[in-house]
Amino acid sequence: MMVTCVSVHVKAEHVQDFIEATRRNHLGSVAEAGNLRFDVLQATDDPTRFLLYEAYASEEAAARHKTTAHYLEWRAAVADWMAAPRQGEKFWMLCPEDEVS
């Protein structure tokens, strides 16, 4: 399983816009073949900071996500709302073992 954690810092005036656009991206993402999880988290101490937790069955499924219409629409919509470039970090799932492919 391939997991990507994406840290996002949004301009304060666009927090609600970001949430709405990301909710649409979430709905499209969880419907993708190979998607196992797509969580959208907001920091408790700073409403402008978010973490996207994306789990895919394979590297290929994760790469396919980046070609979907809903992802491309999201990426274009949120680009100017970022206070800093988003940071993605990839991980292999190790535990729980029943989740490992």
SULPERA-V917861 format. One record per helix or strand. SS is the DSSP state (H for helix, E for strand). FROM is the first residue (numbers start at 1). TO is the last residue. If there is no record, write none. Layout:
# SULPERA-V917861
SS;FROM;TO
SS;FROM;TO
This chain:
# SULPERA-V917861
E;2;10
H;12;30
E;35;42
E;49;56
H;59;65
H;69;81
E;82;82
E;87;92
H;97;99
